[in-house]
Amino acid sequence: MNEFMYILPRGLAIGILISAPMGPIGMLIIQRTLSKGRWPAFFTGIGAAFSDLLYCLLTGLGISFITDFIEQHQFGLQMLGALVLAAFGVYLFRKNPTRALKPNEITVNNYWLDLVTGFLLTFSNPLILFFIIGLFAQFSFILPEFGPHHFIVGYSMIFAGALLWWYLITMLVNKLRSRFNVRSLWLINRIIGGVLIGMAVVGAGYGIHNEYIAPHKVHKTVSESQSRHQAGIPPAVKYLTL
């Protein structure tokens, strides 16, 4: 019983904290709540929660293997994530919100599609694994004395925490939905789409910098240091002689 009381609140807290940062998936869920309603947005959150749960399972089952894989393929993963993010951004930027507000038009919500898009958008950012590793370490979530039943309960609570977060977010935003008109939704689509595209550009630029520019600077600095050492000139003397 003590083990369950230990792991239950920690799993719930980890699930909430993984979902809480207002990144691309959070913006997408807010946009869908305003344009399509609460439940399509909540199913998007369910997809995101499944992705977070999968990353938590990968973290718990093989931390060293997963981190090594990400470090070896970080550039490709960042480019893939940026591409997916940009695609969602362009879609939102060009989307016409008037269809969502026509009262005489019957719209059929495809909850499975909402779930899949939420999963894919969250899964396209594998770097979240490092955040999960930090949370696992901070909360001491994985202990040697735990058995399989403890982990089943713990990971279930992580999933429940993520669902709780998206349930509350969609409920809160849905209460404000009536205050938005067609022009407001059009502006929100443009703003959120632009932000997602901007995130994709920044992410791609950061990946290119780490892959090509930063190693070149490090190599140049090491070469200059070696040249000064071979010439017998201390670093301070070099600047005095310029």
Phi and psi in degrees as a GROMACS rama.xvg file:
@    title "Ramachandran Plot"
@    xaxis  label "Phi"
@    yaxis  label "Psi"
@TYPE xy
-62.6114  -36.6249  ASN-2
-65.2966  -39.0633  GLU-3
-68.6355  -39.1513  PHE-4
-66.115  -24.5202  MET-5
-75.9482  -43.2374  TYR-6
-88.2604  -26.1045  ILE-7
-60.9032  -55.5243  LEU-8
-67.8678  -31.2209  PRO-9
-68.4781  -41.9947  ARG-10
-63.2061  -41.8844  GLY-11
-62.9243  -43.3124  LEU-12
-65.6404  -40.7148  ALA-13
-63.4627  -42.3213  ILE-14
-61.2154  -41.075  GLY-15
-69.005  -43.7507  ILE-16
-68.4861  -32.3528  LEU-17
-64.7723  -38.6421  ILE-18
-85.1108  -23.6927  SER-19
-63.7774  -40.2685  ALA-20
-56.6504  127.789  PRO-21
-81.8295  76.3414  MET-22
-94.672  -155.938  GLY-23
-59.0297  -41.4995  PRO-24
-67.0723  -36.8181  ILE-25
-63.3186  -41.7135  GLY-26
-65.8019  -39.1545  MET-27
-63.816  -40.6227  LEU-28
-67.2286  -39.9476  ILE-29
-63.0504  -44.0013  ILE-30
-62.9239  -41.1716  GLN-31
-70.8794  -32.5921  ARG-32
-62.6438  -41.8204  THR-33
-73.6461  -36.2889  LEU-34
-94.4435  -33.254  SER-35
-115.935  -18.3173  LYS-36
115.053  173.882  GLY-37
-68.8611  -44.2893  ARG-38
-73.0195  -38.9113  TRP-39
-58.5244  -38.1412  PRO-40
-67.5169  -39.4659  ALA-41
-66.2294  -37.9728  PHE-42
-66.5763  -31.5607  PHE-43
-61.8926  -41.0894  THR-44
-64.8872  -34.4605  GLY-45
-62.7854  -42.4327  ILE-46
-60.6828  -41.2996  GLY-47
-64.7658  -37.8159  ALA-48
-65.5954  -37.9642  ALA-49
-63.2832  -40.7506  PHE-50
-64.4706  -44.0384  SER-51
-61.6116  -40.7351  ASP-52
-62.734  -41.6162  LEU-53
-61.8564  -43.8216  LEU-54
-65.9786  -35.539  TYR-55
-65.4373  -40.2602  CYS-56
-64.2734  -42.6908  LEU-57
-63.0272  -38.5691  LEU-58
-64.2104  -45.5564  THR-59
-70.5567  -31.0527  GLY-60
-87.2663  -24.7006  LEU-61
-163.216  71.3919  GLY-62
-60.1271  -49.7247  ILE-63
-65.7665  -40.6052  SER-64
-64.4506  -44.3146  PHE-65
-66.8028  -45.6258  ILE-66
-65.1339  -38.2123  THR-67
-63.0887  -40.9139  ASP-68
-64.2024  -42.8672  PHE-69
-65.6233  -42.6521  ILE-70
-64.3011  -36.2596  GLU-71
-73.8275  -29.0622  GLN-72
-119.482  27.7643  HIS-73
-62.0814  -42.4621  GLN-74
-63.0449  -48.0009  PHE-75
-62.8855  -39.4883  GLY-76
-66.9892  -38.8689  LEU-77
-66.0533  -39.9336  GLN-78
-66.6543  -39.961  MET-79
-64.2207  -44.7861  LEU-80
-62.2271  -40.3062  GLY-81
-64.9013  -37.6167  ALA-82
-65.4277  -45.1272  LEU-83
-63.7889  -42.5396  VAL-84
-63.3735  -42.8149  LEU-85
-64.2682  -37.9206  ALA-86
-63.1578  -43.8877  ALA-87
-63.8829  -39.8853  PHE-88
-63.2624  -44.9216  GLY-89
-63.5232  -39.5897  VAL-90
-61.5862  -46.0339  TYR-91
-67.9306  -38.2672  LEU-92
-62.8268  -35.7712  PHE-93
-95.1825  -4.35085  ARG-94
-71.8709  138.914  LYS-95
-93.3045  112.889  ASN-96
-79.9823  -5.43381  PRO-97
-65.3375  -28.8071  THR-98
-64.2736  -31.5164  ARG-99
-74.4428  -16.6536  ALA-100
-112.492  7.88207  LEU-101
-80.4238  115.444  LYS-102
-69.6823  -28.4359  PRO-103
-87.8298  -1.57273  ASN-104
-102.282  126.934  GLU-105
-86.8521  117.918  ILE-106
-105.407  136.683  THR-107
-104.94  118.34  VAL-108
-86.5514  129.392  ASN-109
-97.3016  93.4458  ASN-110
-65.6743  -32.3524  TYR-111
-65.1265  -39.2856  TRP-112
-65.7862  -39.7263  LEU-113
-61.3908  -42.4649  ASP-114
-63.6874  -44.9392  LEU-115
-65.1879  -42.4471  VAL-116
-66.1661  -36.9556  THR-117
-63.5038  -39.6598  GLY-118
-65.2596  -47.1  PHE-119
-65.8284  -41.5101  LEU-120
-64.8824  -39.6421  LEU-121
-72.545  -39.1586  THR-122
-70.313  -19.0314  PHE-123
-74.9582  -1.21024  SER-124
-120.234  76.8956  ASN-125
-68.6992  -12.9908  PRO-126
-65.8218  -11.5957  LEU-127
-64.3025  -17.9802  ILE-128
-57.0032  -37.1458  LEU-129
-67.3212  -34.3419  PHE-130
-66.1671  -41.3884  PHE-131
-65.8486  -41.1317  ILE-132
-59.4841  -42.1685  ILE-133
-63.113  -40.35  GLY-134
-66.8305  -41.3081  LEU-135
-60.6741  -41.1645  PHE-136
-70.2192  -40.1617  ALA-137
-63.8711  -40.5972  GLN-138
-93.8522  -0.181331  PHE-139
50.0665  52.3467  SER-140
-72.3026  -35.0217  PHE-141
-103.74  114.365  ILE-142
-117.31  145.899  LEU-143
-60.8129  -31.549  PRO-144
-80.6058  -3.88652  GLU-145
-75.1169  142.675  PHE-146
-101.273  178.59  GLY-147
-57.8391  -36.8891  PRO-148
-66.4724  -31.7773  HIS-149
-66.5405  -41.2812  HIS-150
-69.6081  -35.1439  PHE-151
-60.6631  -45.7851  ILE-152
-65.5261  -43.3403  VAL-153
-62.1932  -47.4115  GLY-154
-69.5941  -31.6855  TYR-155
-63.4477  -37.5793  SER-156
-70.3847  -32.9968  MET-157
-61.275  -45.5026  ILE-158
-63.8007  -41.4246  PHE-159
-64.8981  -38.0668  ALA-160
-64.1837  -40.9991  GLY-161
-65.2316  -42.6902  ALA-162
-63.4075  -40.9445  LEU-163
-59.9494  -42.2086  LEU-164
-61.5372  -49.4117  TRP-165
-70.1958  -29.3973  TRP-166
-63.5233  -44.8695  TYR-167
-69.474  -40.2602  LEU-168
-64.0986  -47.5049  ILE-169
-65.7305  -35.0328  THR-170
-64.8103  -43.3211  MET-171
-65.9414  -47.7438  LEU-172
-67.1837  -35.2935  VAL-173
-63.9922  -31.2092  ASN-174
-65.7102  -25.1574  LYS-175
-94.5941  -1.29106  LEU-176
-62.9524  -36.3416  ARG-177
-65.9146  -15.3346  SER-178
-85.0844  -3.34159  ARG-179
-105.703  135.808  PHE-180
-105.503  -171.174  ASN-181
-61.2749  -44.1678  VAL-182
-65.1545  -37.5294  ARG-183
-62.3763  -45.3541  SER-184
-65.54  -36.6359  LEU-185
-61.8864  -43.8623  TRP-186
-65.3778  -40.8382  LEU-187
-63.1909  -42.8596  ILE-188
-60.2957  -43.7847  ASN-189
-65.2838  -42.7731  ARG-190
-66.9085  -49.8953  ILE-191
-66.185  -40.8456  ILE-192
-61.1158  -42.6178  GLY-193
-64.2611  -39.0735  GLY-194
-64.6538  -42.5787  VAL-195
-63.0872  -42.1917  LEU-196
-63.4869  -40.7333  ILE-197
-61.9986  -41.7227  GLY-198
-61.3331  -40.1566  MET-199
-64.2115  -42.4987  ALA-200
-64.7909  -43.955  VAL-201
-63.5518  -43.579  VAL-202
-62.4829  -42.5463  GLY-203
-65.713  -41.9258  ALA-204
-63.6639  -39.7325  GLY-205
-63.8961  -40.9435  TYR-206
-66.0934  -41.6384  GLY-207
-64.6823  -39.9787  ILE-208
-61.6704  -45.8917  HIS-209
-69.4125  -29.7426  ASN-210
-83.4926  -37.3514  GLU-211
-118.464  -40.9517  TYR-212
-84.2743  -49.8339  ILE-213
-59.7289  -46.1613  ALA-214
-60.1129  -35.0115  PRO-215
-65.8505  -39.9089  HIS-216
-65.8256  -41.6273  LYS-217
-63.0621  -42.5619  VAL-218
-63.8095  -39.4659  HIS-219
-65.87  -42.1168  LYS-220
-64.0055  -42.5188  THR-221
-64.4663  -39.7961  VAL-222
-64.3435  -43.0111  SER-223
-63.86  -40.026  GLU-224
-63.8611  -40.9376  SER-225
-66.233  -37.7134  GLN-226
-65.4911  -42.5349  SER-227
-64.5508  -38.3979  ARG-228
-66.1457  -41.4934  HIS-229
-67.8067  -32.4699  GLN-230
-81.6701  -8.09232  ALA-231
74.0454  23.7047  GLY-232
-104.251  117.034  ILE-233
-63.886  155.449  PRO-234
-56.2135  -39.1078  PRO-235
-68.1547  -37.5699  ALA-236
-67.3359  -33.0335  VAL-237
-57.9322  -44.4494  LYS-238
-70.3017  -28.7444  TYR-239
-71.2221  -25.9304  LEU-240
-89.6801  -5.45219  THR-241
